[in-house]
Amino acid sequence: MLRTRVWTALIALPALLAMVLFAPASWFAAFIAIVTAWGLYEVGAMTGAHKPAAVLSLLAAGGGSAILLAWAPAHLWPIPLGVTLAMLALVERVRRGAAANETAAARPRPGLMILGGLYVGALFPYFALLRNRSGGVAVTIFVLLLVMASDTGAYFAGSKMGRTLLVPRVSPKKTVEGAIGGFILCVVAGLILNQLLVLRWGTGRTITLSIAIGVLAQVGDLAGSALKRSAGVKDSGWIFPGHGGLIDRTCSMVFAMVMAYYCA
């Protein structure tokens, strides 16, 4: 299993970075459209959206949000903000103990399905919106690498020093020490990458954005875990062997991408 996880990471990461660096804007937008469609499929599978009416509701929530954002994202910031707040409310709900059990995982969950559809449809398009704008390639690489730094720092700090559980009902393996380690490495990586990517940001702005990305990466990870726990599943899917599904691998990125689109 460990070998599978390592090889999956070694293949997926360079492929994603290559797409960001070299794909024409239209190709990258099409790629994100496919990714969004697959994310909606995972939401449907998790929440039991098998009947035609449920599938149509999921497509309306997710696809409608994606189309609106592609049309006028600068003026529709309340949509991702509202979805983000709803996902945070879901994290709090799970933290208080309201989560599905595994035996109920196959039952249709309309409210969770709609929220999951909005989560994917309203947030995933920002990968393309950010990357395809002027100067967006460097900023997208910056965000992706900082999120990876946050995940790496949290993993190693949690493994070596983790004692205090962060939000056990949402993510039982995350610790306060791991969160601090991820946060510190994210800020350090931000200061280094600002120079390497020639972003020309001042130190203050770089630190501020790195702090925001570090926080949002960990909050996003908790939101993804809350979505899965509410659905009563361990992984969102199977597309990445050893890692789970698409939502498993992107949940720590989406909030950071949205923030970077409006603030970076």
Secondary structure, 3 states (H helix, E strand, C coil): CHHHHHHHHHHHHHHHHHHHHHCCHHHHHHHHHHHHHHHHHHHHHHHCCCCHHHHHHHHHHHHHHHHHHHHCHHHCCHHHHHHHHHHHHHHHHHHCCCCCCHHHCCCCCHHHHHHHHHHHHHHCCHHHHHHCCCCHHHHHHHHHHHHHHHHHHHHHHHHHHCCCEEECCCEEEEEHHHHHHHHHHHHHHHHHHHHHCCCCCCHHHHHHHHHHHHHHHHHHHHHHHHHHHHHCCCCCCCCECCCECHHHHHHHHHHHHHHHHHHC
